[in-house]
Amino acid sequence: MSKESSPLSRRRSVLLWIAAGTTVLSATGLVLSSMIKSPAQLAAETQAPARTRLTAVVQSRVLRETVVLRGTVAQARTLDATPTSVFEAQRLVVTGIRAKAGDWVKEGQVVGEVSGRPVILLRGDFPAYRDIRPGSAGKDVTQLQKALRSLGYSVDDESTMGWSTKAALRKLYTSLGFAVPDTGETDNEAVAAARARAKEANRLRDQAPPAGKPAAATVADQADSDLEQLEARTGTMMPLGEVIFVPAFPARVAQLGQAVGREVQAPFLRLSVGQVIASGDLTGADPRGIKTGQPAQLAIGSETFPGKVTSIGATQKKDGDAGDAGPPSFTVVVTPDKPLNTKFISAEARLTVVVKSSQKPVLVVPVAAVSAGADSQTYVTVAGPGDGEKVVVVTVDDSGDGYLAIRGPGLKAGDEVLVGAP
């Protein structure tokens, strides 16, 4: 059986090899046919691609030139204050701290203690410069009276520090838990003696016989007058070292005092006060056209706020340990048109200042759409239907933020012009 099958097996092997060879030759033919290209195919494949036309739309809008810089949100003013004297104290020692950096403080609040006495914040435009004593008159007295009214105390329209002002101060100190300051023990003793004399003189007047009443009444009236005058210039007072007048609230503590038990050093208190603004530094010797009063925009996160430039001033930076002058720069302050929420304080802001504006809409195109010819004329190429093009000679009036304001015959908003045309 094995001998009869041997020739048949050999014939089958030969047929299989022939089939395999045919398959290989067919595949090789396909590969070769894909690699062989006609001259027409080669020309088509090596031909330059059709030109792609890049266009921009002619716009009608106000053309602006802007300067953008980074800034930080803060309050407009910084106020430094340090007690220079303390009622009935020989040394200025920090004995209490009642706030810390970053805290918001309000009028009527005690922020700290110096030599056992309070340091009180009151509303006022200028700093205290003297002890305000009974009978005193002046702008500081008027400021104190307004501050007490602002806290809700009743104060008459007094031209001096009189009875109602002293009464309001006594209520304030009592509410804060501190002894009421006055003009001193000597004055207190003098008032007590004058009060006793007036009391006795009035008693004698009441008991005097008819013949002696006129004289007794004169003595009693004089005693009453002396007491009234003495009380008017003594008693409750506002010590210089116990009040800090702050021009605006809310105010934020930037720095407060030193360690309890240490002598007071300046500044004892540093407050950030006033309207919330943003400021940034513009490096360079040229402010790049920025001036006060120019419109601006604040961008804080995803929110934007219109405003204007309220100040710009040259600054000089120092270069680290070397102490050499750094590059010149300008500090630009932008104030929002409407009060900004204090939650934005310390946030980074993007300041965009409009340094130039066309005021009214003009036709504008990207700078790359305008070309200059050999004859010094400027022109744009207007794209027409299909591959149509029309060259229009234009006059360039102004520039800003990568655009040019142009005028040309027949040119109108909505036209498409080639960008980067030679």
C-alpha positions in Angstrom: 0.0 0.0 0.0 2.8 2.5 0.8 4.5 1.7 -2.5 1.4 2.4 -4.6 0.8 5.8 -2.9 4.3 7.2 -3.3 3.9 8.4 -7.0 0.5 10.0 -6.1 2.1 11.9 -3.2 4.8 13.2 -5.4 2.3 14.5 -8.0 0.4 16.3 -5.3 3.5 18.1 -4.0 4.4 19.3 -7.5 0.9 20.8 -7.9 1.1 22.6 -4.6 4.4 24.2 -5.5 3.1 25.3 -8.9 0.1 27.0 -7.2 2.3 28.7 -4.6 4.5 30.0 -7.3 1.6 31.4 -9.3 0.3 33.3 -6.2 3.8 34.8 -5.6 4.1 36.0 -9.2 0.6 37.5 -9.1 1.4 39.4 -5.9 4.7 40.6 -7.3 2.8 41.8 -10.4 0.4 43.9 -8.3 3.3 45.5 -6.3 5.1 46.4 -9.5 2.0 47.7 -11.1 1.4 50.0 -8.1 5.0 51.4 -8.4 4.9 52.1 -12.1 3.2 55.5 -12.8 2.5 57.2 -16.1 4.0 60.6 -17.0 0.6 62.2 -16.5 0.2 60.7 -13.0 3.7 62.0 -12.1 3.0 65.5 -13.3 -0.3 65.6 -11.4 1.3 64.5 -8.2 4.2 66.9 -8.4 2.1 69.9 -9.3 2.0 72.8 -6.7 -1.2 72.7 -4.6 -3.9 75.2 -5.4 -3.5 78.5 -3.6 -5.5 78.8 -0.4 -6.9 82.3 0.1 -6.7 83.6 3.7 -9.2 86.4 4.2 -10.4 88.7 6.9 -13.7 90.6 7.1 -13.7 94.4 6.9 -15.2 95.6 10.2 -16.9 98.8 11.2 -16.1 99.5 14.8 -14.4 101.9 17.2 -10.6 101.4 16.9 -8.8 101.3 20.2 -5.2 101.0 21.2 -4.7 99.4 24.6 -2.0 98.6 27.1 -2.4 95.5 29.2 -0.6 94.8 32.5 -1.0 92.6 35.5 -1.9 94.1 38.9 -3.1 93.4 42.4 -6.4 94.4 44.0 -6.0 96.4 47.2 -7.4 99.3 49.2 -6.5 102.8 48.0 -4.7 104.0 51.1 -2.5 102.8 53.9 -2.7 104.4 57.3 0.1 104.2 59.9 -0.6 105.2 63.5 1.4 105.0 66.7 0.4 106.2 70.2 2.8 108.9 71.4 1.4 109.3 74.9 -0.9 107.4 77.2 -3.2 108.8 79.9 -1.5 108.5 83.4 1.3 106.3 82.0 5.1 107.0 82.1 6.0 104.3 79.6 4.4 103.1 76.4 4.2 99.3 76.7 2.0 97.0 74.7 -0.4 95.4 77.2 -3.0 93.9 74.8 -3.6 93.0 71.2 -7.2 92.6 70.1 -6.9 92.1 66.3 -4.5 90.5 63.9 -3.3 91.1 60.4 -6.0 90.5 57.9 -8.9 91.3 60.3 -11.6 93.7 59.3 -12.2 96.4 62.0 -15.0 98.9 62.6 -15.4 102.3 64.1 -15.6 102.3 67.9 -13.5 99.1 68.1 -10.6 98.7 70.5 -7.7 97.2 68.5 -5.1 97.0 71.3 -4.0 98.3 74.7 -1.0 100.4 75.5 0.0 100.7 79.2 -3.4 99.4 80.2 -5.4 102.0 78.1 -7.4 101.3 75.0 -6.5 102.3 71.4 -9.9 103.2 69.9 -10.7 103.5 66.2 -13.0 106.4 65.3 -14.1 107.9 62.0 -12.2 111.0 61.0 -10.3 112.5 58.0 -7.2 113.7 59.8 -5.1 112.3 62.7 -5.4 113.4 66.3 -2.7 115.9 67.3 -3.5 116.9 70.9 -5.5 115.9 74.0 -9.0 117.1 73.4 -9.9 118.7 76.7 -13.1 120.2 78.0 -13.6 123.7 76.5 -11.4 123.0 73.5 -12.5 124.2 70.1 -11.3 123.4 66.6 -11.5 120.9 63.7 -10.4 118.0 65.9 -13.3 118.7 68.3 -15.8 118.9 65.5 -14.4 115.6 64.1 -14.7 113.9 67.5 -18.3 115.1 67.8 -19.2 113.7 64.4 -17.5 110.4 65.2 -19.5 110.0 68.4 -22.7 110.8 66.5 -21.7 108.2 63.9 -21.6 105.6 66.7 -25.2 106.6 67.8 -24.4 108.9 70.7 -26.4 112.1 71.1 -24.1 115.2 70.9 -25.5 118.7 70.7 -24.2 121.2 68.1 -21.5 122.4 70.4 -18.7 124.8 69.2 -16.5 123.4 71.9 -16.1 120.2 73.8 -19.0 120.7 76.1 -21.4 118.9 78.3 -23.0 116.6 75.7 -19.6 115.7 74.1 -18.3 114.7 77.5 -21.4 112.7 78.3 -21.1 110.8 75.0 -17.4 110.0 75.8 -18.3 108.7 79.2 -20.9 106.3 77.7 -18.3 105.2 75.0 -15.6 104.4 77.6 -18.1 102.7 79.9 -19.4 100.5 77.0 -15.8 99.5 76.2 -15.1 98.5 79.9 -12.4 101.2 80.6 -12.2 103.9 83.2 -13.2 107.3 81.8 -10.2 109.6 81.3 -10.4 113.1 82.9 -8.3 116.1 83.4 -6.8 114.8 86.6 -7.1 114.5 90.4 -6.2 118.1 91.0 -9.1 119.3 88.9 -11.4 116.8 90.4 -10.6 118.1 93.9 -11.1 121.7 92.7 -14.5 120.8 91.3 -15.5 119.0 94.5 -14.5 122.1 96.6 -16.3 124.5 94.2 -19.4 122.3 94.3 -19.3 122.3 98.2 -19.0 126.1 98.2 -21.9 126.5 95.8 -24.0 124.2 97.8 -23.3 126.1 101.0 -23.9 129.5 99.4 -27.3 128.4 98.1 -28.2 127.1 101.6 -27.3 130.4 103.1 -29.3 132.3 100.5 -32.3 130.1 101.2 -32.0 130.7 105.0 -31.1 134.4 104.9 -33.6 136.9 106.4 -35.3 139.2 103.9 -32.9 142.0 104.5 -29.9 139.8 103.9 -31.3 137.9 100.9 -29.9 140.2 98.1 -26.4 139.8 99.4 -26.7 136.1 100.0 -28.2 135.7 96.5 -25.2 137.5 95.0 -22.8 135.2 96.7 -24.7 132.1 95.7 -24.9 133.2 92.1 -21.2 133.8 92.0 -20.5 130.4 93.5 -22.7 128.7 90.9 -21.0 130.6 88.1 -17.5 129.7 89.4 -18.6 126.0 89.6 -20.0 126.0 86.1 -16.9 127.6 84.6 -14.6 125.1 86.4 -16.7 122.1 85.3 -16.7 123.4 81.7 -12.9 123.2 81.5 -12.3 120.1 83.6 -13.6 116.5 83.7 -13.9 114.0 80.8 -11.4 114.3 78.0 -10.1 112.4 74.9 -6.4 111.6 75.4 -4.2 111.9 72.3 -2.8 108.4 72.6 -6.2 106.6 72.9 -7.8 107.4 69.6 -6.9 106.7 66.0 -9.0 108.5 63.4 -9.7 106.5 60.3 -11.0 108.2 57.1 -13.1 105.3 55.9 -14.6 102.0 57.0 -14.4 99.1 56.6 -10.7 99.0 57.3 -8.4 96.0 57.2 -5.5 95.4 59.5 -2.2 95.1 57.7 0.0 95.1 60.8 -0.7 95.5 64.5 1.7 96.1 67.3 4.5 94.0 68.7 4.6 91.3 71.4 2.7 92.0 74.6 5.2 93.4 77.2 7.4 95.2 74.6 7.7 98.9 74.3 5.6 100.4 71.5 7.5 100.8 68.2 6.3 102.6 65.1 4.1 101.7 63.4 1.9 100.3 66.1 -1.0 99.9 63.7 -1.1 99.8 59.9 -4.5 99.8 58.2 -5.6 99.4 54.6 -8.4 101.8 54.1 -10.5 103.4 51.4 -11.9 102.3 48.1 -10.9 99.0 46.6 -8.7 99.6 43.5 -6.1 97.7 41.4 -2.6 98.7 40.7 0.2 97.3 38.5 3.7 98.2 37.4 4.6 99.0 33.8 8.3 98.4 33.2 10.1 100.9 31.0 11.1 104.5 30.8 7.9 105.4 28.8 4.4 105.1 30.2 3.3 104.1 26.7 0.6 106.8 26.5 -1.1 106.0 29.8 -2.6 109.1 31.4 -4.9 109.8 34.3 -8.6 109.8 33.4 -8.3 107.2 30.6 -10.9 104.4 30.5 -9.7 101.0 31.7 -11.1 97.6 32.6 -10.3 95.3 35.5 -10.5 91.6 34.9 -10.5 89.5 38.0 -11.0 85.8 37.2 -14.0 85.6 34.9 -15.5 88.9 36.0 -14.8 92.3 34.4 -15.3 95.8 35.8 -15.1 99.1 33.9 -13.0 101.9 35.5 -10.5 104.6 34.8 -6.8 105.4 35.5 -6.7 107.5 38.6 -3.0 107.8 39.0 0.3 107.0 37.3 3.7 107.7 38.8 7.3 106.7 38.2 8.7 104.3 40.6 12.3 103.1 41.2 13.0 99.5 42.1 15.9 98.2 44.0 17.9 95.2 42.9 18.2 92.9 45.8 21.3 93.0 48.0 23.3 95.0 45.5 21.2 98.0 46.1 21.6 99.1 42.5 18.7 100.9 40.8 16.6 98.5 38.9 14.8 99.2 35.6 12.5 102.3 35.6 8.8 101.6 35.8 5.5 103.2 36.4 2.8 102.3 38.9 -0.6 102.5 37.3 -3.7 102.7 39.6 -7.1 101.8 38.1 -10.3 102.7 40.1 -13.5 100.9 39.2 -16.5 103.0 38.3 -18.6 101.3 41.0 -17.4 100.2 44.4 -15.6 96.8 44.2 -16.4 94.1 46.7 -13.8 93.7 49.4 -13.7 89.9 48.7 -11.4 90.7 45.8 -8.7 92.2 47.9 -5.3 90.6 47.3 -6.5 88.9 44.1 -4.6 89.2 40.8 -6.1 91.4 38.2 -5.6 92.1 34.5 -5.6 95.8 33.7 -6.5 97.0 30.2 -6.0 100.7 29.6 -7.4 102.4 26.5 -4.7 104.9 25.5 -6.2 105.9 22.2 -9.7 105.6 20.6 -11.2 106.6 17.3 -14.3 107.7 19.3 -16.7 106.7 16.5 -16.8 103.5 14.3 -14.4 103.3 11.4 -13.5 100.6 8.8 -10.7 98.4 10.2 -8.7 95.4 8.9 -5.8 93.4 10.3 -2.4 95.0 9.7 -1.4 92.0 7.5 -4.2 92.8 5.1 -2.6 96.1 4.0 0.3 96.1 1.6 2.6 98.9 0.3 3.4 99.3 -3.4 6.6 100.6 -5.1 4.8 103.9 -5.6 4.4 104.2 -1.7 0.7 103.7 -2.0 -1.1 101.3 0.4 -3.8 99.0 -0.8 -5.9 96.0 0.1 -7.0 93.1 -2.1 -10.7 92.5 -2.0 -11.7 88.8 -2.6 -14.5 88.5 -5.2 -16.6 85.5 -6.3 -14.6 82.4 -7.2 -11.0 83.4 -7.6 -11.8 87.0 -8.4 -9.8 89.8 -6.8 -9.8 93.6 -6.8 -7.0 95.8 -5.6 -8.3 98.9 -3.8 -5.9 101.8 -2.9 -6.6 102.9 0.7 -5.6 105.6 3.1 -4.5 104.4 6.6 -5.8 106.8 9.3 -4.8 105.1 12.5 -3.7 101.9 14.2 -4.4 100.0 17.3 -4.2 96.5 18.8 -3.0 94.9 15.5 -5.6 96.6 13.3 -5.6 99.6 10.9 -8.3 102.2 10.3 -8.6 102.5 6.5 -10.6 104.4 3.8 -10.9 103.4 0.2 -13.3 103.8 -2.8 -16.1 101.3 -2.7 -14.8 99.6 0.5 -17.4 98.7 3.0 -18.0 96.7 6.1 -18.5 93.0 5.3 -16.0 92.9 2.4 -13.4 90.1 2.5 -9.8 91.1 2.0 -6.8 88.9 1.5 -4.4 88.6 4.4 -0.8 88.4 3.7 -1.2 89.2 0.0 2.1 90.3 -1.7 
